[in-house]
Amino acid sequence: MDLYFAPLSCSLATRIALYESGQSAGFHQVTLSTKRTASGADYLAINPKGQVPALVCDDGEILTEGSAVLQYVADRAPDSGLAPPAGAFDRYRLQQWLNYIAAEVHKQVFYTLFSPAVPAEAKTFAREVALPARFDHLSAHLKDRAYLVGDHFTVADAYLVTALNWTAPAGVDLKRWPVLADWHAVQLKRPAVARAVGEEFALRAAA
Ligand SMILES: N[C@@H](CCC(=O)N[C@@H](CS)C(=O)NCC(=O)O)C(=O)O
């Protein structure tokens, strides 16, 4: 497998899943502004959407969209518990959370806050209305739970850790949501998460 990623972007969740499950992969850094890989190759030839993550599977198939990529990685290592088995009700819970983080948190909140193309009024809405509603919802769910789904770490948690990393650069004080701040701090101490985040921080600093 080969993962195309940009440091500390949403593709970090897939690196976390690979490390959590002990799977090896090649890692190829993409410069999103130029759509070039570190070797100078045209990333649009891998993913015409120009977005990370993209996973080139061992049979040459190219998989995109983080929620699909994460489930693919999890299903290749079923003993990791990173995704409940297909058909189990918790698999739908997993997809519920992956979709929520992708659509409601990643795109509606953080894309809006980070993108220079988004008008100021939309950013104000994202910061003052959308983000608090979504963080309140996540806090209520995680108040009495260690993980989003079931009783162990799944790829939904990998995605949420990744999204909560964006609060500091977005100027959002996560301490306003103590449940989320504590949950995030605990997840960052997981060896696979610490390794993935540390490596991508170093790559971002070097870029
Ligand atoms: N729908 C895609 C969105 C992925 C996405 O937004 N990736 C960002 C990085 S977090 C990206 O590649 N942005 C560059 C761009 O949109 O041109 C998914 O869920 O994987």
The ligand as an SDF file (V2000), in Angstrom:
LIG
                    3D

 20 19  0  0  0  0  0  0  0  0999 V2000
  -13.8070   14.4440    0.6740 N   0  0  0  0  0  0  0  0  0  0  0  0
  -12.4040   14.2630    0.9310 C   0  0  0  0  0  0  0  0  0  0  0  0
  -11.8350   15.5700    1.4220 C   0  0  0  0  0  0  0  0  0  0  0  0
  -10.3620   15.4560    1.7020 C   0  0  0  0  0  0  0  0  0  0  0  0
   -9.7580   16.8200    1.9700 C   0  0  0  0  0  0  0  0  0  0  0  0
  -10.4670   17.8140    2.1510 O   0  0  0  0  0  0  0  0  0  0  0  0
   -8.4570   16.8530    2.0120 N   0  0  0  0  0  0  0  0  0  0  0  0
   -7.7760   18.1290    2.1530 C   0  0  0  0  0  0  0  0  0  0  0  0
   -6.7140   18.0410    3.2370 C   0  0  0  0  0  0  0  0  0  0  0  0
   -7.4540   17.8640    4.8490 S   0  0  0  0  0  0  0  0  0  0  0  0
   -7.1440   18.4620    0.8370 C   0  0  0  0  0  0  0  0  0  0  0  0
   -6.5810   17.6090    0.1870 O   0  0  0  0  0  0  0  0  0  0  0  0
   -7.2660   19.7450    0.4190 N   0  0  0  0  0  0  0  0  0  0  0  0
   -6.6990   20.2130   -0.8120 C   0  0  0  0  0  0  0  0  0  0  0  0
   -7.7540   20.5820   -1.8090 C   0  0  0  0  0  0  0  0  0  0  0  0
   -8.9590   20.4240   -1.5340 O   0  0  0  0  0  0  0  0  0  0  0  0
   -7.3680   21.0170   -2.8840 O   0  0  0  0  0  0  0  0  0  0  0  0
  -12.1780   13.1540    1.9550 C   0  0  0  0  0  0  0  0  0  0  0  0
  -13.0400   12.9720    2.8250 O   0  0  0  0  0  0  0  0  0  0  0  0
  -11.1330   12.4820    1.8870 O   0  0  0  0  0  0  0  0  0  0  0  0
  1  2  1  0
  2  3  1  0
  2 18  1  0
  3  4  1  0
  4  5  1  0
  5  6  2  0
  5  7  1  0
  7  8  1  0
  8  9  1  0
  8 11  1  0
  9 10  1  0
 11 12  2  0
 11 13  1  0
 13 14  1  0
 14 15  1  0
 15 16  2  0
 15 17  1  0
 18 19  2  0
 18 20  1  0
M  END
$$$$
